[in-house]
Amino acid sequence: MSAADIIRARAGGEPVTAAIVLGSGLGPLANRVTAATSIPYAELPGFPEAGVSGHHSRLVIGRLGGRRVAVLSGREHYYENGHAAAMRPALEAISGLGATTLILTNAAGSLRPEVGPTSIVAHSDYVNWSGLNPLIGERGDARFVDMRACYDPALRARLRTVAEGLGITLHEGVYFWFSGPTFETPAEIRAMRMLGADLVGMSTVPEVIIARRLGLRVAALSMVTNLAAGMQGAEISHNDTKTVAAQGGEAMARLIIGLLETDA
């Protein structure tokens, strides 16, 4: 059986309308899904091996914000196995279940001093600094995906409206994707600031590319967990990433639920 067939057999055949990928420290949102069916990634063919602490490696199907959703609690990063397209089978399965919208979340470093830890930033664009691409090796003209509106303008506008209504400060910015797993050097951060970066991180961009290849509308939100290297004296660590992301998770959850409640 395919992953989509297994999901339908366990969770029912009702289509999902949106999918959400949860990044480091943001897993508790999956616990808010009602009428939920939880399936470990290991039981779904092609789903990733999410081997980073703070990622729970399970798919949750149920209702959130009045909609039937698929919540992917955890992702596989390129740096884990050197596979930029690791999330493609999972996203293809979710698309096959009917999802038309993908909401991506992550923990990220900020290059703007005024946008500090626990700030939420909606991605306005990205720069693929890694040079990798999950569509490398695909055949046919469909691989040449137009990325001018990689983040759906209507979803971004709706996020701004929802945030204002909830009293949540929502920033916007350009996300630079580095392959990881090492954090960036101060010299790299100085260069990125000159090139217009607002955020740096080690995920998400491959999923944006895959999602646009599948025709999904995409929104992405970063939880700022630290100022980038060289902008503060403190050591940067993954433990701090998980801790700070969890501290800001409630606001992120409210924003995502509000978007689901109002999205047309």
N, C-alpha and C positions, 0 to 999 in steps of 0.2 A: 504493500500500500504506500501511496505517496504521503508526504507530510500533510497536505491538505485533506486527504481522505481520512487520515487518522484523527485530525482535528475535528472534522465534521462528525465522525463516528462517536467521539467522546463529548463534544460540546454542542452538537446539533447543527442542523443545516442552515439556520438563519444567517444571512450574510452579515459580515462586520462592515462598518462604514469607515472606521478609522483605526490606525495602528499607532502605537506609541512605543518608542525605544527608550528605555531608562538607563541613564549613565551612572557613574560611580556615586554612591551615596544616596541615590534617588529612588531606590527600589521600593520603599514603603508605599508609593502611590499604587502599586499593584494590589495592596491589601484593601484598597477602597473600592475595588471592583466588586459589584454585587452579582448574585446568581452566577458565581464564578466557577469555571473549570480550569484547573491548573495542570499543566503538562510539562514535565522536565524536558529540556532540550534533548537530552540523551535518548529520548524515546521518539524523536521526530527526525526522520532521515534528512540529512543535509543541514540541519540546524547547527549553529556554531558551538565550538568548545570555548565558552567564556571562562577563561582561566585567571581572571583578575579579581582580587578581593574587592568586595563591594558590588559585585555583579552576581545575581542569583541563578542564572541559567534556567529560567522557566518561562513558559508562555501561559498567560492568563487570558481566557476568553470570558467575557461577561458584559455587564453594563456599567457605564461611567458617564456622568453628565447627561443622562437620558439617551445615550447611544450605545449600540453594541460595538464593542471595541476588542482589539487584540493588543495586549500589553506584552512587549518583549522585555523581560526583566534581565538585562545583561546583553552584551554584544561581544563579538570577537574583534580585537584590534589587529591591525596589520602586524604590529611588532610581536605578537604572540607566536605566529607561525609563518610570517612572511607571505600572507595571502590577502591581497587587497580586496578580493571578491568574496571574502568569507561569509558576509551577511547576505549574499545574493540569494541562495536557496530559501532562506527564511523570508525575505521580502517578496520573493516570487510566490511562496505559499500564501502569504497574507494577501497579496494582490489577487490570487486565485480565489480567496474566500470573499472577495467583494470590496475590499478596502480601496478607497479612492484618495484618502488623505493620510499622510504620514507625519507624525510629530516626533522630532528627534530631540533628545536632551543629552547634555554632557556637563562635566565639570571642566572648567577652563581657567587659564591664567589671564589676567587683564593687563593691558599695556597702557591703560588710562588711569592715572592716580586717583581720579575722582570716582572711579567705578571699582570699588574695593570688594572684599570678601562678602558673600551672601547677596551681592547684586545679581539681578537677572538681566540677561542681554539677549534680545532677539537677533538672529543672524540676518544681516541685510545682503551679504555676499560672502564669498570665500576666495582664498587663494590656496591652491594645491601646491604647497611648497615642497612636498615630498617627491613630486615627479612621478608618482605611481598612479595607476588608474585601474579600477575594477573591470573595465570593459576591454582591456588589452587582451588580444587573442580572439575576441568575438569576430564573427564573419558577417558580411553584409552591410548595407548602408545604414541600417538602424543604429549602429554603434556611434554614428556621428550625431550626438545629441546636442540640441540647442540649449545652452545653459544661461541664456541672458536673464531669464526669470527663474533661476534655480529655486529660489524661495518665493513661494506664491504671494504676489502683492496683496491679494484680497485677504489671505490668512494673516499676513503681517498687520494689515490695517485693523482687522478684527481683534488681534492680540492687543493692539494699542488701546482700542476702545474698551475691551474687557479689563485691562490693567487699570485704566483710569477709573472705571466704575468700581473696582475693588480697592482702590487706594494703593495699588502696587506700583512702585516706580519701575518702569520698563525702559531699559536702554536699548539702543540698536548699534550694531557694529559688524565689522569685517573679521571673519575668523580665518586664521592661517593654520593649515594642517601640517604638522610635522609628524614623521613616522614614529618617533619614540623608539625605545622606551625611556631613553635618557631625557631629562628635562633640558630645555634650551639653555645655551650659554648667554651670559650678559651681552657678548658681542652680537650674537644672533638677534637678541631682543632689540638692541640699538638699531640694527639694520632693519628689522621688521617695523619698528616705529617710523623710520624714514619712508618705508614703502606703504604705510597706511594701515597697518594692522591695529586692530582693537583688542583681539583675543588670540590666544594660541592654545592648541590642544592636539591630542593624538588620536582623534576619532572623527566620526560623523560625516566627513566629506565623501568617503567611498559610498556610504549609504545614500547620500543626496544624489550622487551620480547614478547609482543603481535605480533609485526610486524614479528619477526623471526618465530613465530608459524605459521603465515600466508604465510611465504615464501618470504617476501619482503626483498629487499636489503636496508640497513639502513646506513645513515650518520647522525651525530649529531654535532651541533655547539653551543658553549656557548659564550654569550657575558658577559665578566667579568664586574661586576658592583661595586665590592668592594673587598678589601682584607678581608680574613675571620677573625672571632672574635679573638681578642687578638693580631692581627698583626698591628693594627693601633688604634689610640686613639678615632677616631670618632664613634659615634653611628651608628649602622646598621639599616636601615629602608626600608620598601617596597617602600616608595615614592622615595628614592634615587635609588632603583633598577630600577624603571620605568624611571626616568630621565636619568640616565647614559645609560641604554639600548637604549633609543631613540637617544642619542647623537652618539652612535656607529652604529646605524641602517643602515646608508647609506652604509658603508663598508660591512656589513653583507649582505645587499640586492644585492650589486654588485657581491659578491662572489657566492651567490646562483644562481643568473641569469647566471653568467658565467659557473657554473657547469651544469645547464640545457642546455645551448647552446652547450656544448662539450660532454655531456654524451652520450655514445653509447646505 
